[in-house]
């Protein structure tokens, strides 16, 4: 996994445009990520001080393989990654 494979954003709409289909493809596995992103979408961004929520997606050959979000109050929440 190269750092270039990760796409980071603080924009929820941008994150969902790139990673939403991946999350919805296995809703049982990604329940937490789907719930939190829907809550942020309907209630607005979560910011504490100077820290905004950070979102990321791992893409290889144009395919999303993992995502994460980092909430200032909760820390990092990644989806499962394979050993590769």
Phi, psi and omega in degrees: 000124180259150176302330179294341180284344181267133177245115185253145178202155171257002183264113183298317180298319177297316179299312182292328177297324181268330186241354183298317179298321177300313181296317182287343181292336179219072187299326180295321180287330186248028182304314182298312181296319179294320180294313182293317180293325176293320177298316178295322180295320183273331184256347181102169184291150176261115178231142175228114182064233181267001185262126174258164174294135178249136179240150177212152175223141178262120180240136173226127180053039177077007182244130177285129181245344179193160175219168171206162166225153176231109175270136180305324184273345186239340182092199187273136178227093180269158167280171181295145176241148174278161180301332180297000000 
